[in-house]
Amino acid sequence: NEPSIQNNAERELLSLTSLDSTSDTPKQPHQRRTAYDFDSFGVVFDDFSYPSSRLIRRMRRCERRLLPFLDEWQVVDVVLTNHEIVLFDVYEESDYDISGQEFNLSTNGGKGLRLCDVAKGRKILSQFDLDDIDFVDIEHRLATVSDSTNDVESGHEQLLEFWQGGNDHIDGYRSHKMNLRWCNVNEDRLKVHFKSGGGTTLFMRFTVDLKEMERRKLELHAGEELSDIGRQAKVWCRSIAHLRGANNLTRMSLPHFNDDHEMDDFIELCPREEEAQEGRLKTLLRRNTSFAFDEQTLARINGTD
């Protein structure tokens, strides 16, 4: 079972830097001299800025897009430290044996472990410097009306984390099937914009949020609707925003930063029609200072008014 995010998120955000205050974390970025060898890290990979920095969130399985370069969803594993976001390939792992390591990734999803340890045996797809972020929010899409009676439990194994044995079932992943599942529930996409390279935008939707939304949808009574934002999308958004600070998120207006209505500034309600029309994500459609949209606003945004 997932721990309570609502009650613990605020306390964790106040101490985000505590995991990096250990003696083995350099105070200056690591200076690359030679490629890491198998004896030191177990795999050859591009140099991390802070290889001994600790994961401040659990490793999470998600689907990612990277615009303007990658328009299709791809399943990956993502980790977050105080300094960078790293994406791992779920399909390709080396023959490096992690069973005898001194740490156990499954105990807490890798949270608190060193990045260089978690990266052992994993193929790195992308690395993003947090100092390059100038925008982060959550794109929220309402569930479409559906009479589907598909058994969501039939694909439950596709939503497991890497540290829960998710790779035993990863060959069954199909992006179009996942899109159909997301359409039947409220969908939240974490959106992170990077300044370098002329502007790159990373989108992530967490499989654990999909699993939670599907479970809750089954428990709804007649006439009820899902209204909450996905837990992991929300806690990752807040973590990244607080690591950067409001002054560094230069593409955003954050009047509620660090107060009780903070998340109001990080939610944008988007219609699903935009993807059907153009086949890819568009930039910011609409922003509202409150997530308490009335029925008229919802109808207008979703094109039903």
C-alpha positions, 0 to 999 in steps of 0.5 A: 500500500502507498503511504499517505501522500496528503499528510506527508507531502508538506513535511517531506518538502520542507526537508528535501535537501536532507537526503543529500546532506550525507558525507559522501555527497560532493559539495561541488559537481563531480568533475569527469576524468574518465568513464566509470568502469564496471568495478566502481559502478557496475555499468558504463554510463554518461557522467552524473553531475552528482553520482552520490546524490540520494533519491528523494522520491521512489523510483516510478514507472511512467510513460514519457513524451519528450517534445519536440523530439519524441511524440510517442509515449514510451514506458520508462523508469524515472528517478529524482534527486536534488540535482537531476531527473534521470530516465531509465530504459525498462526493456534493456538491462545488463547482465549485472547481478544486483541480487547480492548488493547491500541495498534493497530497492524494493524496501522503499522504491530506492528512496534514500539510495545513491543515484550511482547505486540505483543506476547499476545494470540500467540503461540510461535514456535521458538526464535532465538538470534541475537548474535548466527547468523554468516551468512545471505543472500538471495537465489534467484531462477529464475522463471521457464518457465510456460504456466500457466494461473491460476488466481493468484487473486484466492488465493490472500487471502492466502497472507494477513498478520495476521494484515490484516485478513489473519487468516480468510483464513489460513485453505486454505493454502497448501504448494504444491500449494504455491510451484507452485506459487513460481515457476512461479515467481522469488523466494527469500528465506532469509537464516539465519545460527545460530552457536548453536546446531551444526549449524541450518539454518532458511529459510523464504520466505515472502508472501508479496514478492510473492504477489508483484512478481505475480502482477508485472508479470501480468504487464510485457510486452512481452519479459520482465523478472522479475529481482529485489529481493523481497523487504521484503527479502532484507530489512530483510536481511540488517536489520539483517546484520547491527544488527550483523555487518560484523565482526560477520558474520564470515562465509561471505566475505563482501567487499561491506558492507555499500556501494552502492553495499552492496546487491551484497554480500548477493545474491546467485543465485540458480537453482531450480533443486537442490530441485527436485533432493534431495528433500531438500535445499542444502548449498551454491551453488555459490556466485558472487560478483555482481548480474549482471549475464550475460547470459552465467553465468545464463545458466551455473548455471541453467544447460542449458549451 
